Amino acid sequence: MADLAQLTAWRDVLMAARYQGIRTVEYDGKRVTYASNAEMAAALADLNRQIVGATDRISVVRIQSSKGL
């Protein structure tokens, strides 16, 4: 899996291309051509999910209870 910096860089490149109306993106020596704006939106959503998954991790869960007395 890619690290957070790489995921963020891919997202930034894809967003810039989408806002410019360009459907072909090139990064790391690879070229990807998206068929539609919806396909680019799906790729952006996936990258955003991966970025959130890489940053939001719960490390400690504390449970507190009482009898209400």
N, C-alpha and C positions, 0 to 999 in steps of 0.2 A: 504494500500500500504506500502511496505517496505521502510525504510529510506535509505539514500544514503550510509551509512556505510555497511549496510546489503547487498545492491545490489552489491557494490564493492567487498565484501567478496565472494558472490556467483559467480561473474564473475571470480575472481582470482582462485577459486577452480575449476571451469569448464575449464578455460584455461589451468591450470596445468595438469588436467586429459587429456585433448585433446592432448596436446603436448607430453604426455607420452604414448599415444595410449590406454588409459584406457577409456572404455565407461560407466563405472558405477561410479557414484559420490554420496558421502554421506555428508550431512550437516544438521545441526539442528535435528539429529535423523531420517532423511528421506533418503531413498536410491532411486536414479533415474538411470535407465539404458537406454542409448540412442541406437537406432537401427543402426545409421550410423554416419559418420563424418558430413554429411550434416545436420542431425538433431541437432547435437551439435553446428554447425555453426549458425543455425537458432536461437537456444536458446541464444547463445552469442550475436547475433545481437539484439535480443529482450532486453537482459539485457543492452546492450550499449545504445539503444534508451531510456530505462527507466532512465538510469543514466544521459543522456543528458537532458532529460525532467525534471529531478529533480534539475539540476544545472543551466540551461540557461532559466531564466525567465526575461522577460522585465517588469520592474516596472513603467517606465515613458516613455511616447512618447511625443516628442515636435515637433510641426509642425511650420515651418516658411515659409512665403510667401512674395512675393513683386510683384509690378506691372512692375518691370523691368525698372523703370525710373531713 
